[in-house]
Amino acid sequence: MLKYIFIFLMMSGSLFAQSSLNFCTNELETFPTQSGGREKPLYVLATETIKYITGESKVGEFSSTEAFCKLSLKAFGMPLDLPIKVKVDHVDVRKALGLNSNETHIPINNLVEKKAIIPQELAKIKENNSFKKELNKVQGRLQTYEAIISARAWSIPITQDGKIQFVPLSEFITEARISSAQGKGSNPIQYLFQEAKENYLKAKGDKYLLELKYYKWNFFTWALLLSIIGIMLFIVTKNKIPGAIVTGLSIALQLTAMSMRVMISGRAPITNMYETVMFSGFGALIISIVIFFMRKEIVFVVAGLAFNVLSLMMMKFANGMLDEGISPLVPVLRDNFWLSTHVTTVILSYAALALSWVLSNSLLIRARFKNVSSGDYRYEVDLIYTSIKFGVVLLAAGVILGGVWADYSWGRFWGWDPKETWSLIVLLIYMAILHGKYTTWIPAHRFVPLVAGAFMSVMMAWFGVNYILASGLHSYGFSEGGAVFLGSFFAVQIFVLILCGKRSTAAA
């Protein structure tokens, strides 16, 4: 039916084929559309969709908006071929699809030819492992591509019974609409889209464009730059005021970006892996400033800035691991009270423990390559001890609140789910270290490497359950595929412990 509309367009002399190249431009970025139960600019939908399919924000020389538009026009018979390559993260899935282990993408035409392989492989798998989840993801990417080229992924606002409703592009471009638009502009398609946008703006305004500003203004990128400058200023200059000003600006930018995200989503920004990384980096910086006012030690702020930089770098560059899209919540996450207590408390505890990790590794490395007096060593051990106390109190509260949430959501307080189990393991490890230090059972020269190594348990609870185990009730909303990242983190941390452990003993 859609291809008959294309024939009608050509016969009507609209020159649709020739003008399609001019129609699919970045001017469409502000066009209102609906996806995932939310109204958003086309730029956001196109970027999220193209990145979901390909892992990239562009297709060849075309922006995501241009590519999304051109692919949508294929439904009307437009002879447009774009170099779409579908992302495949899991090594076993690549093997099943006939790819080499180092090939991370498969051309869309090849995937279409081999799409029968996916349900065949899924039928063989009984457990919910990472291989099955990646097969489902690849299948979902293919289905998303098919929805685009059939003009079902792009919804258009229309006025019906005095209200704005959204219909798929395939239902919006009809012979009747095109005939009614003849002679009202240089191109009837452009006229229909312009009219649809104007009617939407009259009825609902331009609040949906806040999401476009959120993505375009790149607050987190600027905050990353300011946090790096803040660390340099605190280390290089004796006057701490410039560093404090830059740190304040970084906090303001991050707070603005998170506030915009809350306004867009209508919920706390802690419901997927991207948001937990975002919130933990910000939380670590805030906690470090709180401890600074208590202990009057600028080293806490530097440590907070350091972890903040690491978090912002992950958000910026770890696109294969973290999805920055604002997605609808799964049902278990829709109770905002428990979401804002349990999850927030746990993430803040990880932020506080991250401060102890930064401080302990810094001390280990400095003791390895410089002379650190016993007095300075014991003083910095006391600073690390302070960070752990904050982290343990917050984590204990988070585990208890998690049990209450589990009873509310699933009807049981504790079920030995992998996430629950690992959170308990982390709490027990840090409580043992905390009490060992308090009773002098753990001397200073053993305390520092223990704290540095203990953060690997945090990373396992935070990322490993999702990226390595990829199972359990808590794997909702999270992306898989970060096993290499986690393995690299463990390897680097173990190397630091081996390299610096003995020297640390001598320093103490």
VENCORBEL-V202029 format. One record per pair of residues at least 24 apart in sequence whose C-alpha atoms are under 7 Angstrom apart, sorted by the first residue. I is the first residue (numbers start at 0). J is the second residue. Records with the same first field share a line. If there is no record, write none. Layout:
I: J / J
This chain:
1: 74 / 75
2: 74 / 75 / 76
4: 75 / 173 / 174
5: 75 / 76
13: 186
16: 77
22: 189
23: 65 / 68 / 69
24: 65
25: 64 / 65
28: 64
29: 208
30: 196
31: 196
32: 153 / 154 / 155 / 156
33: 154 / 165
35: 326 / 327
38: 207
39: 207 / 210
40: 207 / 208 / 211
43: 211
47: 324
51: 140
52: 85 / 86 / 140
53: 84 / 85 / 86
54: 86 / 319
58: 82 / 83
70: 147 / 148
71: 147 / 148 / 149 / 150
72: 148
73: 148
74: 148 / 149 / 150
83: 107
87: 137
88: 480
89: 130 / 133 / 480
91: 130
92: 130 / 134
127: 470
128: 469 / 470
129: 469
156: 195 / 199
157: 195
163: 199
210: 263
213: 256 / 259
218: 252 / 253 / 256
219: 253 / 311
222: 249 / 252 / 253
223: 308 / 311
225: 249
226: 304 / 308
227: 308
230: 301 / 304
264: 325
266: 335
267: 339
271: 476 / 477
272: 321 / 477
273: 314 / 321 / 322 / 323
275: 346
276: 310
277: 310 / 311
279: 346 / 347 / 349 / 350
280: 306 / 307 / 310 / 350
281: 307
282: 347 / 350
283: 307 / 350 / 351 / 354
286: 351
302: 354 / 357 / 358
303: 354
320: 478 / 479 / 480 / 481
321: 478
331: 408
337: 404
341: 397 / 400 / 401
344: 393 / 394 / 397
345: 393 / 394 / 397
347: 393
348: 390 / 391 / 393 / 394
349: 390 / 457
351: 386 / 387 / 389 / 390
352: 386 / 387 / 390
354: 386
355: 383 / 386 / 387
356: 450 / 451 / 454
358: 383
359: 383 / 447 / 450 / 451
360: 451
363: 499 / 503
364: 499
366: 502 / 503 / 506
367: 499 / 502 / 503
371: 506
372: 506
373: 506 / 507
376: 507
377: 443
380: 443 / 447
391: 426 / 429 / 430
394: 426
395: 426
416: 471 / 472
417: 464 / 471
418: 460 / 464 / 473
421: 460
422: 460
425: 456 / 457
443: 507
444: 503 / 504 / 507
448: 496 / 500
452: 492
455: 489
